[in-house]
Amino acid sequence: MSILWESRYALRMERMTSSMIRELLKLTQRPEVISFAGGLPAAEYFPVNRFQDVCQRVLADNAHFALQYGPTEGYPPLREFIAERLSRENFCITADNVLITSGSQQALSLIGALLINPGDKVLVEQPTYLGAVQAFSSYQTGYIGVPTDDDGIRTDLLPDAMRQGPKFMYILPNFQNPAGVTISYDRRVELVRLSQEQGVPIVEDDPYGELRYEGEHIRSLVAIDAELNTSSDDCYTGNVIYLGTFSKTLAPGLRIAYVVAPPEVISKLVQLKQAADLHTSTFNQMVIYEVAKDGFIDEHVANLVDVYQKRRDAMLGALDRFMPPEVRWTHPQGGLFLWMHLPQGMSDRALFEAAVERNVAFVPGGSFFTVPDPPPTARLNFSCVNEEHIIEGIQRLCEAYQEQARTLAAH
């Protein structure tokens, strides 16, 4: 007799869903589809030759180490490299503050396991990153949603939100996924002040911070927190857990990301990671380190910024040219996405279906909200589509929009 597996699943599975983005990507793999749906870096700009040389060198010089088990905390030279790069913001950080993870998604899952009890609430931006919601929801959490505008999260609304007792705040300050907005410096200071005043930690997710196309760099929440924290310790001991990754700057397939946090937090995350996978691939960590070092990552990111800025500008220009005035969108200063606001009454899912019929795709915005009845919105990615196809894709999207607008007007 076969087991009825559904009766054996843990209660947490009741709230688990598949990523809409992953599901939509299955619909957009046809070569004729111009897809703005993924969050993919441009594969044609992966530094393949450097990776080939480094892989051969690592295996030639250190194969016995590279192919062996390694420390859970991560490859020491890579942890030191990360600490050195982040210390450019003039706060004290050492390798003891750094844990290497198998992608940022694992970092989010480990943080959820560390901080969330069933029934706890997490304060998030509205909209927020779908992958974080997936990770945290597996620990049976609830959400406190705070709206965003062109300067990021509405800090004027935070005091009321804080009264609901969030366990921590999950914040994407730079070129947010999905909305593309950046939190202003003044709001960052207010976020950190409230965190310290209320004793509510901040999880700062920063996968896109190096991909800035215009404007001045704004200090990270972790750096601001370190500045306002009077601790005289030799390494960071504040209220922010910072997440970074090499997926958007070097290669997502190697799944190398990192957590920066006080050493006591790192030690607990290490215990959780030991239970999850013992450690991140030693070989992959060594390869990322050897590829990134000696200034290469800075040169490579500068090239990516030039490419992505042109693609962003092509998308903004095409939207200005083809979209009617009742549709609005953000003007991201960096990152991979812009966010489209559709008129009330229009269905973003219906628009998606009409767009796919015209061989163009995007992500309907509803999946990025944790509140019921979200406004009709759409996330558009510009990083992995060339400028010619971006313009053609926006034309097709505009045709789909006009069809939906006529249908809406007829009803």
N, C-alpha and C positions, 0 to 999 in steps of 0.2 A: 504493500500500500504506500503510495507516494505521500510525502509530508506536505501539509498545507503551509507553505513557507510564509504566507502573509500573516498567519497567526503567530509566527515566531519572531517577526521583526521587532526591534526596540521601538518604544514610543516616539523617540526622536525622529523616526522615519516618516511620521505622519506629516511633518512640516517640511520635509525635503522635497525639492523639485529639481528638474533638470535646468541647466542654464538655457534661457531662451536664445541667447546669442549662439551657443553651440548648436542648438537645434536649427536656428535660422541659417547658419552657415552650411548645413547640409542641403538647404534649398538653393543655395547660391553658388554651388561649385561648378555649374555649367560654364564653359569658357566664354559664352556669349553674354554672361551676366556681368555688368559693371557693379562691383560690390563695394559699398561704403559701410558694410555691416561689421566687419571685423575690427579688432584693435591691433592690427599687425604692423610691425615695422616693415620697411621696404626690403624684401629678400635680396633684390639685385644689388643692394649696397652692403650686404654682409661681407666682412673682410676675410673672404675665403682663403686667399693665398697666405695670409698671416696665420690663420688657424691651421692650415696644412703644415706650414713650417714648424709651428709650435708643437703640434701633436707629434710629429716625427722626433723633435728634439726632446720632448718630455719622455717619450718611450725609449729613446736612445740613451738618455742620461739618468733617468730616474724610474724606470719601469717597475722595479720591485716595490718602490714606495707608491707610485701612482696607481697601481693595480691592487693594492692592499687595503685592508680596513684602515680607517683614520679616526682622529679624535672627533667626538660629537660636535664640539665647538666650531670646528672647521680648520682648514689649512692655515697654519699660523702666518705665513707671509701674506696671504690674501686678507686675513683679518687686520693685519698691521697696515696694509695698503689702504683698506677702507677707512680705518681710523685716521690715517694721515690725510686722506682726501677730505673727509668731513671736518677735520680740524682747521681747514681753510677758513671756516666761519668763526674762528677765534674762540672756541670753547674747548675745554679739556676733555679729550676722549682717547682711550687706549684700546688695544686689542681685547682687553677684559670686558669691554662694553659691547663686543661684536659676536654675534652668532650667525653662522652661514646656514641657510635653509634651502630646501629644494623648491625654489620659486617663492614668490611672495604669497602665493595661495597657501603654501604650507605654513608660512609665518602667520597668516591670518587664522588658520585653523589652530595652531599652537597657542596663540594669544586667546582665542575663544576658550580652549580647554583650560588655560591658566586662570582666566578671570571670570568666566560666566557660570553661574549656577542656574538651574531651571527657574524661569520666572524673572530673572534679572532683566534690566532694560539697558539698551545701548543707545546713546544719543548719536544720530547721524544727520548728515545734510540731506536735503530733499531737492533734487534727486541725489542718489549715492551709488557707489560702485556695486554692481550686482554680485560680483564674486565675494565681496565681504559679507553681504547679506546671506549668501549661501553658506559661507563658512560659519558665521555666528549662529544662524538658525539651527544648525545641527546640534547646538547646545541648548536649545529650547528657550531662546531669548525673545524679548519683546523690543520694540523700537520706539524712540522718541524722535520724531522728525522735525527738523528746523529748516525753514525755507532758505534759499539762496537768492542772491541777485548778482549783478555784474561785478560786485566786489567780494563775492563769496558768501559764506554763511552769515546770516543776519544775527550779529552778536547782540543787537538790541532785544532780540527775542530769547536769548539764552537764559536770563535769570528765571523766567517763568518755566522754561524747559527743565532747568536744573532742579526745580522744586519737585519734579517727578522722580527724582532719585536715580539718575543713570549710574551704572557701574563704571562706565568710561565713555569718552567721546571718540568717535572714529571720524577723522578729518583728512581730506585730500586737499592740501592748500594750493598746489600748483597745477594749473591747466586741468582742472578736475575731470575725471571720467565719471559721468558722461558729459557734463555741461561745458567743459572747457574753460571755466572761470577760475580766477586766481584771487585768493584772499589777500586783501590789502594789509599793509604793515600794521596800521592802527588796529585792525580787527584781530590780527595775530596776537598783538600785545594783550588785547582784551581777553582773548581765548585763554592765553597763558595765565593772566591774572585771575580769571574765574576758576581755572583749574587749581591753582594754588590756594585760592581763598576757600573753595568748596571741597578740596581734597578729592577731586575727580580726575583720574589720569586721562591723558590724551594719547591715542594711537594715531600717529602721523604717517600716512601712506604717501610716499613721494616717488612714484616710478618715472615721472616725466620731468622732474625739476631741471635737469640739464638741457632739456630741449626747448629753450627759450628763443623766440624769434624777434621779439621787440620788447622794449622797456628794460628797466633795471632789475637785477636780481634782488629778491626780497628774502631776508633772513628766515631760516627754517624755524618752526616752532620749538624744536629741541634746542637750537642755539639761543633763542630768546629766553627759553626757560632756564638754560644754564646761566645766562647773564643775570637774570632776576633772582636766581637761587644763590643764597649767600654761602653755600657749602664751600669749604676750602680743600676738599678731597682732590686726589690726583687724577681721578677719572669721574665721568659724569654720574651723578646720583640723583637726578631730578625726577620730574613727574611725567615725562614724555617717553613713549616707546616709538622709535622711528623705524620705518621700513624703507629699504631701498632695493634696487635690482639692477642686474646687468642685461635683463631681457630686452629693454627698449633701446639700449645703447650698443650692445655687442651681438648677442645671439639668444633668443628665447628658448631654443631647443635644448640648451644645456641646463636650464632650470637652476641658475645660480642667483640667489637673492640673499638678503641679510637683514638682521634685526639689530638695532642699536638701543641699548637700555641700561639702567643701573645694573651693576654686577649681580646683585641679589636676584633681580628679575631674570637675567641671563641664566643663572644657575638653575632656576626652576624650569625655564624653557628647555634647557639641556636635558633635564630629566624626562620631560614630555617627548622631546625629539628622540631620545634613546628608545622610548617605547614605540615610537612611530616607525623609525627607519634606521636607527643607530647613528647614521651620519649621511650627509650629502656626498655624492660621488667624489672621491678623492681626485680621480683623473680629471673630471670636469672642472673642479676648483683650480687645480694646477694649470690647466689650459687657460682658463679665464685670466688668472693672475699673469701668466706669461704673455698673453695677448695684450692685456691692458697696460702693463707697466712701461716705464721709460717714456711716458708722455703720449703713447699711442692713443689711448682712449680719448684724450682731449682733442687730438687732431681728428680722430674719426668722428667724434660728436660734432665738431665744427662743420665737417662735411655734411653730416646728416641734417644739421640745422639749416644749411643752405638749401638742400633738396626739399625738406619739409616746408620751409617757409614759402617756396615757390608753389608748392601744391596747395598749401592753405590759401595763398593769395588767389590761385586759380579758382578754388571753390567759392571763396567770398565774392570774387568778381562775377562768376557765373550766377550765383544766387542773386546778386544785385541786378543782373541783366535779365534773368528769366522769371524770377519769382514775383508774384504780385505783392503789393504793400501790406496786405493783412497778415502775411507770414513774417515772423521775426526770427532772428538767429543771433547767437553770440559771436563775438570777435575774439577768438582765443589768442593770447600772446605767446603761446607755445603748445607743446603736447601734440596729441594725435586726433582730437575731436572738436567738432562744434555741435551746438545744440539748437534745434529748430523748434519754435513755438508755433503751433497750428491754431487756427481759430476754434473757439469753443463750439462744440457740437460735431466737429469732424472726428472720425475714428482713425487713430494712427495705425491700428491694425488693418483696417480696410484700405488705407493709403498704401501700406506695405504690400498688400496683395495686388493692388492695381499697379504698383511699381514693378513688382516681380514679373507681371505679365508683359511689361515693357523692358524686361531684362536689366533692371537696376534694383539694387537692394540697399536697405538701411536697417537700423534697429528701432522698432517702435519703443517709445519712451516709457511706457507704463511699467516695465520690469524694473526700472531704476528707482521706483518709489516704494516706501513702506507704509503709505497711507492709502485708504480706499479712495476710489474715484479720482485718480490723478488726472491732471490736465493733458490734453493731446499734445504729444511732443515726439521728437525723433532725434536719434544720435547718428551723426554722419562722421565717418572716418576718412581722412584725406591722405594718410601717410603712405599707403601701399597701392595707390592708383596714380598713374602718370597724368600730367596736366591735360593732355588731349582727351583722355578718357573721363577725367573729372568733368570737363565742360560738357561732353556728350551725355554723361550720366545725369548731370543736373538738368539738362534739357528734358531728358526722359522723365525725371522725377517731377518736373514742372507740368508736363503733360498729364501725368497720373494725378497730380494735385488738382489740376483744372477739371478733370473728369469727376473727381470726388466732390469738388465744390459745386459743380452743376447738379450732381445727384442730391447734395445737401439742400441746395436752393429749391429743387423740385419738390422736396418734402416739407 
